[in-house]
Amino acid sequence: MIAIHHRKGSFSDRWIEYCNQNNIQYKIVDCYSTNIIHDLKDCTHLMWAWHHNDYKAQLFARQFIISIEHLGIKVFPNIYTCWHFDDKVGQKYLFESIKAPFIKSYVFYDLESSLEFINQAEFPKVFKLRGGAGSENVKLLSTKKEAMIYAKKAFNTGFTTNRFSALKNRLWQFKRDKSLKSFLNIGRGVIRVFIKNEIHTKLPIEKNYFYLQDFIPDNDSDIRVIVIGKRAFAIKRMTRDGDFRASGSGKIVYDKNEIPLECIKVAFETSKKLKTQSAAYDFVFLDDKALIIEISYAFSQEGYLKCPGYWDENLNWIEGGFIPEYFMIEDLLNDN
C-alpha cells in the first residue's frame, strides 16, 4: 500500500489522481503525527512533497525520511533526493565532491575569514542565503563595501524574510501580467509589509555563515532542466527587466530548440551520480560551458504544463504532453 501525505496544491494532488485512475491502493497519512511510524506499518511506499518554507518539515523531514528507509519502506523523495533540498551551502560541497560543472561558490563561518576573502576578491559577487526559491534571498553585491555590510550582518543580527523585496516582486508580476490577480497580489504584498506572514515568523533567522557565488555576466536567461528517473524536460527562463535573475520571472520559452543539449546531458549525468529520483537544475553559460547554479527536488508544476515533450536518457526526444507527478509514482512503484 502507498501512503501519501496530502498537501493541497502540491505533487500529492496528482499522486492521488494516479492511484484512483489505476486502482492502486493508498491511504492518506500525516507525516507530522507522533504516531506516524505506527501508521505506516501496513505500507510499502511513502510519498510526501514537503515545501521549502515549511518550518516544521525543516526540523525533521530529512531525519524522518532516512528513518523510514531503515524500515524498508520506499520513499519519495528519498534521502539522496532531498537531503540537500533548499540548502545551497550543502549543495556547494555536494557538487564539488562529484566534480560537477558548478558555479564557483564560497562559504565562511566567521566574520574574520569573510572579510579576508572580500578584501582579496573581485566583485560583483552573488550573495545568497542557504534557502529560498524564485530568486528569494539573492542579492548582487557590486562592491567590497557592500559585501562587508552583508558579511557583518550575517554574523550579527542575521537575515529574515525581506517583506519589501516580496512586494517588489509582486509589482514586477503585475508589470509582466497586467492581470486582476497580479493587481490584487500587490495589495496583499502591501499588507505583508506591515503584518508578517505567520509562517515567516517561525522560520529561523539565517546567520553565522556567509555564502557567495561568482557572478556570471551576459546571460539574459537561464535553462531549467528537470530529471525524473530516465526522463528530462526543460524550459528557458528569461531574466527580469533590468535584473540578472531569471528564476521567478515567469517569462518562459518552451521551444525545445532553445534548450542546449549540453544542459540535458549534464543534468542526466549529475542525477546519475547523485542517485536522485527527481532533480531540477538551473544552468547559465560561461564561455559556452553550461554551469549549474543550484538544484531542487521540487518545482512549481504549473510552469511545465506547456512543455511539448521530454528527452529520454539517450537524448531521444519524446513528443507529447505528460504529467511529471505520474513519472514520480511510476518510478517509485517500479523500484526494485
C-alpha positions in Angstrom: 0.0 0.0 0.0 1.2 3.5 -0.8 1.0 6.1 2.0 0.5 9.7 0.8 0.8 12.8 2.8 -1.6 15.1 1.1 -0.9 18.9 0.8 -3.4 20.6 -1.5 -1.7 22.2 -4.4 1.4 20.0 -4.2 2.5 16.9 -6.1 0.1 14.9 -4.0 -2.9 16.1 -5.9 -1.7 14.1 -9.0 -0.4 11.2 -7.0 -3.9 10.6 -5.6 -5.4 11.1 -9.0 -3.0 8.5 -10.5 -3.9 5.9 -7.8 -7.6 6.4 -8.3 -7.2 6.1 -12.1 -5.1 2.9 -11.8 -6.9 1.2 -8.9 -3.8 1.4 -6.7 -4.4 1.0 -3.0 -3.3 4.0 -0.9 -4.1 5.8 2.3 -3.7 9.4 3.4 -1.2 9.8 6.3 0.0 12.7 8.4 3.8 12.8 8.5 3.7 15.3 11.4 1.9 12.8 13.6 3.8 11.5 16.6 2.3 8.1 15.6 3.5 8.1 12.0 5.8 5.1 12.3 2.8 3.1 13.6 0.6 4.5 10.9 3.0 3.2 8.2 3.1 -0.4 9.5 1.0 -1.7 6.6 2.6 0.4 3.9 5.4 -0.4 1.4 5.8 3.1 0.0 5.5 6.7 1.3 5.2 9.9 -0.8 5.5 13.3 0.8 6.1 16.6 -1.1 7.3 18.9 1.7 7.7 22.6 1.0 10.9 24.7 1.4 9.0 27.2 3.6 7.6 24.5 5.9 9.3 25.3 9.2 8.0 22.1 10.7 9.4 19.9 7.9 12.7 21.7 8.1 13.0 20.5 11.6 12.6 16.7 11.0 11.9 15.7 7.4 15.4 14.5 6.5 15.8 12.6 9.7 12.3 11.1 9.3 12.9 10.0 5.7 16.1 8.2 6.4 14.4 6.5 9.4 11.6 5.3 7.2 14.1 3.9 4.7 15.6 1.9 7.5 12.2 0.3 7.8 12.5 -1.0 4.3 9.8 1.4 3.0 10.4 3.1 -0.4 10.1 6.9 -0.1 9.7 9.8 -2.4 11.7 11.9 -2.1 14.3 9.5 -0.8 17.3 10.8 1.2 19.6 11.0 -1.8 17.0 13.2 -3.5 16.1 15.6 -0.6 19.0 16.0 1.9 20.3 19.0 0.0 16.9 20.5 -0.7 16.8 24.2 -0.1 20.3 24.1 1.2 22.7 26.0 -1.1 25.6 25.6 1.3 25.2 21.8 1.3 25.0 21.8 -2.5 28.3 23.6 -2.7 30.1 20.7 -1.1 28.0 18.1 -2.9 28.8 19.5 -6.4 32.4 20.0 -5.6 32.7 16.3 -4.4 31.4 14.9 -7.7 33.3 17.5 -9.8 30.0 18.7 -11.4 30.2 21.9 -13.6 29.1 24.2 -10.8 29.5 28.0 -10.4 32.4 28.7 -8.1 31.0 29.2 -4.7 32.4 30.3 -1.3 31.2 29.8 2.3 32.7 31.2 5.5 31.7 30.6 9.1 33.2 33.6 10.8 33.5 37.3 10.1 37.3 37.4 10.0 37.6 34.9 7.2 34.7 36.5 5.3 36.3 39.9 5.4 39.7 38.5 4.5 38.1 36.9 1.4 36.2 40.1 0.5 39.4 42.2 0.6 41.2 40.0 -2.0 38.1 39.0 -4.2 36.9 40.6 -7.4 33.3 42.0 -7.5 30.5 41.7 -8.3 29.6 38.5 -6.4 26.1 37.0 -5.8 25.1 36.8 -2.1 22.7 34.1 -1.2 21.1 32.6 1.9 21.1 28.8 2.0 17.3 28.7 1.4 14.7 30.3 -0.8 13.1 29.8 -4.2 12.1 32.0 -7.1 15.2 34.3 -6.6 14.3 34.9 -2.9 17.3 35.8 -0.8 19.5 36.5 -3.7 21.4 39.8 -4.0 24.1 41.1 -6.4 26.9 42.7 -4.3 28.7 45.2 -6.6 31.4 46.4 -4.3 33.7 45.3 -1.5 32.0 47.8 0.8 28.5 46.4 0.1 29.9 42.8 0.7 31.3 43.9 4.0 28.0 45.3 5.1 26.3 41.9 4.3 29.1 39.9 6.0 28.8 41.9 9.2 25.1 41.5 9.3 25.4 37.7 8.7 27.4 37.4 11.9 25.3 39.9 13.9 21.6 40.2 13.5 21.3 37.9 10.6 18.6 37.8 7.9 14.9 37.3 7.9 12.3 37.4 5.1 12.6 40.7 3.2 9.0 41.9 3.0 9.9 44.9 0.8 11.6 42.5 -1.6 8.5 40.4 -1.7 6.4 43.5 -2.5 8.8 44.5 -5.3 8.4 41.0 -6.7 4.6 41.4 -6.8 5.0 44.8 -8.5 7.1 43.1 -11.2 4.5 40.3 -11.6 1.8 43.0 -12.2 4.0 44.8 -14.7 4.6 41.5 -16.5 1.0 40.1 -16.4 -1.2 43.2 -16.1 -4.0 40.9 -14.7 -6.6 41.3 -11.9 -4.9 38.6 -10.0 -1.5 40.2 -10.1 -3.1 43.6 -9.2 -4.8 42.1 -6.1 -1.5 40.5 -5.1 0.1 43.9 -4.8 -2.5 44.7 -2.1 -1.6 41.5 -0.3 2.1 42.5 -0.6 1.4 45.9 1.0 -0.4 44.2 3.9 2.5 41.8 4.4 4.9 44.8 4.8 3.1 45.7 8.0 1.8 42.3 9.1 4.3 39.5 8.8 3.1 36.1 7.5 2.8 33.7 10.4 4.9 31.2 8.5 7.8 33.6 8.2 7.7 34.4 11.9 8.5 30.8 12.6 11.3 30.3 10.2 14.8 30.6 11.8 16.9 33.7 11.4 19.7 33.0 8.9 23.0 33.9 10.5 26.6 32.8 11.3 27.5 31.9 7.7 28.4 34.0 4.6 27.8 32.4 1.2 28.7 33.9 -2.2 28.8 32.7 -5.8 30.7 34.1 -8.7 28.6 36.4 -10.9 28.3 35.0 -14.5 27.6 38.1 -16.7 26.0 38.3 -20.2 23.2 35.8 -19.5 19.7 37.0 -20.5 18.2 33.8 -19.4 18.8 30.5 -17.6 17.9 26.9 -18.5 15.8 24.9 -16.1 16.2 21.1 -16.6 14.2 18.6 -14.6 15.3 15.0 -14.5 12.8 12.4 -13.2 14.2 8.9 -13.5 15.2 8.4 -17.1 13.4 11.4 -18.5 14.3 15.1 -18.7 12.2 18.1 -19.7 13.3 21.7 -19.8 12.3 25.4 -20.2 14.2 28.6 -20.9 13.5 31.4 -18.4 14.3 34.9 -19.5 15.6 37.4 -16.9 13.5 40.1 -15.4 13.8 43.6 -17.0 16.9 45.3 -15.6 17.8 42.3 -13.5 20.2 39.4 -13.7 17.8 36.9 -12.1 15.7 34.5 -14.3 14.1 32.3 -11.6 10.6 33.5 -10.8 10.4 35.9 -13.7 7.6 33.9 -15.3 9.0 34.7 -18.8 9.2 31.2 -20.2 10.2 29.8 -23.6 9.0 26.2 -24.2 10.6 25.7 -27.7 12.9 22.6 -27.4 15.2 24.1 -29.9 16.0 26.8 -27.4 17.3 24.2 -24.9 21.1 23.3 -25.4 21.5 19.6 -25.3 24.6 20.1 -23.2 22.3 21.1 -20.3 20.2 17.9 -20.7 23.4 15.7 -20.9 24.9 17.3 -17.8 21.6 17.0 -15.9 21.4 13.3 -16.6 25.0 12.7 -15.7 24.7 14.6 -12.5 21.5 12.9 -11.4 23.0 9.5 -12.0 26.0 10.4 -9.8 23.7 11.8 -7.1 21.2 8.9 -7.3 18.3 11.3 -7.3 14.7 10.4 -8.1 13.8 14.0 -9.1 16.2 16.9 -9.7 15.6 20.4 -11.0 18.8 22.1 -12.2 19.3 25.7 -13.1 22.0 26.4 -15.7 23.8 29.5 -17.0 26.6 29.7 -19.5 30.2 30.9 -19.2 32.3 30.7 -22.4 29.8 28.4 -23.9 30.0 26.0 -21.0 26.9 25.1 -19.0 27.3 25.7 -15.3 24.9 24.5 -12.6 23.6 27.3 -10.3 21.7 25.1 -7.8 19.4 22.1 -7.5 16.0 21.2 -6.0 13.9 18.1 -6.0 10.7 20.1 -6.1 9.4 22.6 -8.6 6.2 24.5 -9.5 4.1 22.2 -11.6 2.3 25.0 -13.5 5.5 26.2 -15.2 5.8 22.9 -17.1 2.3 22.2 -18.3 3.2 23.6 -21.7 6.3 21.5 -22.3 5.9 19.9 -25.7 7.7 16.7 -24.7 10.8 15.3 -23.0 14.1 13.6 -23.6 15.0 10.0 -22.6 18.3 9.1 -21.1 19.7 8.5 -24.7 18.8 12.1 -25.6 16.0 10.9 -27.8 13.1 13.4 -28.0 9.6 12.1 -26.9 6.9 14.3 -28.4 3.7 14.9 -26.5 2.3 16.1 -23.2 3.0 14.4 -19.9 2.4 14.6 -16.2 5.6 14.8 -14.1 3.9 13.5 -10.9 2.9 10.3 -12.7 6.6 9.7 -13.6 7.4 10.0 -9.9 4.9 7.5 -8.7 5.6 5.1 -11.6 9.3 5.1 -10.8 8.7 4.5 -7.1 6.4 1.5 -7.7 8.9 0.0 -10.2 11.9 0.5 -7.9 13.1 -3.0 -7.1 
